[in-house]
Amino acid sequence: MLEKLKQEVLEANLDLVTKQLVISTWGNVSGYDPETGLVVIKASGVHYDEMKQEHMTVVDLEGKIVEGEYTPSTDTATHVALYKAFAKYGIRGIVHTHSQYATMWAQFGQDIPAYGTTHCDYFYGDIPCTRLMTPEEIAGEYEKNTGDVILERFAELDCRKMNAVLVHSHGPFVWGTSPKGAVLNSQVLEYISKMAYCNYTMSDGKLSRIQEELKNKHYNRKFGEDAYYGQGRK
């Protein structure tokens, strides 16, 4: 079952290497099937140069293995928690990496400021960072609790307009309407993370955020109700 989604998730995981978003075994991509309510995610600890479709494990929304011979990613509980909350909004793919610049901001424990239009072409405002997890949350169901602190941060945010989050001291989780789309958003996040780092250091942290009007213009012309970016729009 879910053979097509397994292939999509495999290709998306391999694309993380192509886009230089992962090294070693750091990172994972999952995909959600709305018809079955099942999740496909890569197996834990498998090197990308050895990865095949057989390493894509199917789990349910409780994280229990439905199909596959391999143990799923250790981050599965985080992915599942996000799908439970975000799938109803059309989220079908989630990516977790330790990409260098986005992870630097996560380790800094600070939102990534929206300084310019490049940022706002994909993300509507500052990229949020979660709070520090408590010792009890870390010692307990760590991966599930990671998902919970992300959802806590998104209590007043729209996951459709903000497709990324930084987990404090850890790294980014990024999502999209497909596994491939989530990888693209992850690539864009790393690109704007590097620019924001440079802008922040160049200005000693004093550079102002982008104008609200310009932020709205650039995001909405691409993703708003009256978007006109691209072909086929009349």
Secondary structure as UniProt FT lines:
FT   HELIX           3..18
FT   TURN            19..20
FT   TURN            24..25
FT   STRAND          28..33
FT   TURN            34..37
FT   STRAND          38..43
FT   TURN            44..45
FT   HELIX           48..50
FT   HELIX           53..55
FT   STRAND          56..59
FT   TURN            61..62
FT   STRAND          65..67
FT   TURN            74..75
FT   HELIX           76..86
FT   HELIX           87..89
FT   STRAND          93..96
FT   HELIX           100..108
FT   HELIX           117..120
FT   TURN            121..122
FT   HELIX           135..139
FT   HELIX           142..153
FT   TURN            154..156
FT   TURN            159..161
FT   STRAND          164..167
FT   TURN            168..170
FT   STRAND          171..176
FT   HELIX           179..202
FT   TURN            203..205
FT   HELIX           212..223
FT   TURN            225..226
//
